[in-house]
Amino acid sequence: MYKQLDPNFAYRVFTGGPLITIFTKNEKDIPDGMTAAWSCPYDPDVLLLVLDKDHTTSENIRHNGKLVVAIPSADQKDIALTLGSVHGRDVGNKLQIKRIDTELSKSFEYPVIKDALAYFECVCEDAALFAEKGICLAKVKNVYVKEEMWDDANEHFVPGCTHTLQHVSAGNFKTGGKVI
Ligand SMILES: Cc1cc2nc3c(=O)[nH]c(=O)nc-3n(C[C@H](O)[C@H](O)[C@H](O)COP(=O)(O)O)c2cc1C
């Protein structure tokens, strides 16, 4: 037996990749950060993100094409909710005003949440697609992962993947699924 749902709930059944936070800078060098649930890999070194065109983050990406994607750990849920609750352009420096603890990414030197499980320094590959559809194909220039979250022998993100957050609805998330 199946229960039929309203098609508008499709995304809640499908869910996305890990919850991510995205860090950018505007033309005045003011940093911003937001949270996104709609993401997945597109190519081995390209991430696909779906962003509302009106977000400050989207304006910033249209401005210089650069973004840093960070994967928060389960204990950073509240930070993710804070970053996803207000527009940077409405408050100025969201990271400062919301007292987000950050560290500079290694190459771009953008502020990212401190102690994220991993982060990716990216450039938005197809500006026209992003401007038209809000689909950001984020080409990874550098990826950094917390050493203890990476299995060198098998070249995969265990135990990292068990510490990520998956968005369920509103302020609800899941984490810690077993790897079998
Ligand atoms: C859990 C969560 C998931 C979200 N997922 C997305 C998403 O996938 N895409 C999107 O455009 N906005 C998403 N948002 C909304 C943005 O994070 C939010 O509007 C944010 O304030 C935008 O900030 P900005 O204007 O400073 O860029 C999400 C928010 C939360 C709390």
The ligand as an SDF file (V2000), in Angstrom:
LIG
                    3D

 31 33  0  0  0  0  0  0  0  0999 V2000
   17.3210   24.3140    6.7290 C   0  0  0  0  0  0  0  0  0  0  0  0
   17.3040   25.3430    5.6310 C   0  0  0  0  0  0  0  0  0  0  0  0
   17.4630   24.9550    4.3080 C   0  0  0  0  0  0  0  0  0  0  0  0
   17.4510   25.8980    3.2680 C   0  0  0  0  0  0  0  0  0  0  0  0
   17.6500   25.4900    1.9830 N   0  0  0  0  0  0  0  0  0  0  0  0
   17.7090   26.4110    0.9870 C   0  0  0  0  0  0  0  0  0  0  0  0
   18.0210   26.0030   -0.3420 C   0  0  0  0  0  0  0  0  0  0  0  0
   18.2730   24.8290   -0.6390 O   0  0  0  0  0  0  0  0  0  0  0  0
   18.0260   26.9500   -1.3030 N   0  0  0  0  0  0  0  0  0  0  0  0
   17.7560   28.2770   -1.0280 C   0  0  0  0  0  0  0  0  0  0  0  0
   17.7810   29.0940   -1.9570 O   0  0  0  0  0  0  0  0  0  0  0  0
   17.4990   28.6940    0.2310 N   0  0  0  0  0  0  0  0  0  0  0  0
   17.4750   27.7860    1.2440 C   0  0  0  0  0  0  0  0  0  0  0  0
   17.2390   28.1950    2.5330 N   0  0  0  0  0  0  0  0  0  0  0  0
   16.9390   29.6080    2.7980 C   0  0  0  0  0  0  0  0  0  0  0  0
   18.1820   30.5110    2.9380 C   0  0  0  0  0  0  0  0  0  0  0  0
   19.2080   29.9030    3.7130 O   0  0  0  0  0  0  0  0  0  0  0  0
   17.7530   31.8340    3.6230 C   0  0  0  0  0  0  0  0  0  0  0  0
   16.7470   32.4730    2.8880 O   0  0  0  0  0  0  0  0  0  0  0  0
   18.9170   32.7640    3.8840 C   0  0  0  0  0  0  0  0  0  0  0  0
   18.4910   33.7060    4.8290 O   0  0  0  0  0  0  0  0  0  0  0  0
   19.4330   33.4700    2.6540 C   0  0  0  0  0  0  0  0  0  0  0  0
   20.4640   34.3110    3.0760 O   0  0  0  0  0  0  0  0  0  0  0  0
   21.1430   35.4300    2.1740 P   0  0  0  0  0  0  0  0  0  0  0  0
   20.0360   36.3300    1.6180 O   0  0  0  0  0  0  0  0  0  0  0  0
   22.0220   36.1870    3.1440 O   0  0  0  0  0  0  0  0  0  0  0  0
   21.9070   34.7760    1.0920 O   0  0  0  0  0  0  0  0  0  0  0  0
   17.2540   27.2810    3.5700 C   0  0  0  0  0  0  0  0  0  0  0  0
   17.0980   27.6750    4.9210 C   0  0  0  0  0  0  0  0  0  0  0  0
   17.1260   26.7170    5.9370 C   0  0  0  0  0  0  0  0  0  0  0  0
   16.9600   27.1620    7.3740 C   0  0  0  0  0  0  0  0  0  0  0  0
  1  2  1  0
  2  3  1  0
  2 30  2  0
  3  4  2  0
  4  5  1  0
  4 28  1  0
  5  6  2  0
  6  7  1  0
  6 13  1  0
  7  8  2  0
  7  9  1  0
  9 10  1  0
 10 11  2  0
 10 12  1  0
 12 13  2  0
 13 14  1  0
 14 15  1  0
 14 28  1  0
 15 16  1  0
 16 17  1  0
 16 18  1  0
 18 19  1  0
 18 20  1  0
 20 21  1  0
 20 22  1  0
 22 23  1  0
 23 24  1  0
 24 25  2  0
 24 26  1  0
 24 27  1  0
 28 29  2  0
 29 30  1  0
 30 31  1  0
M  END
$$$$
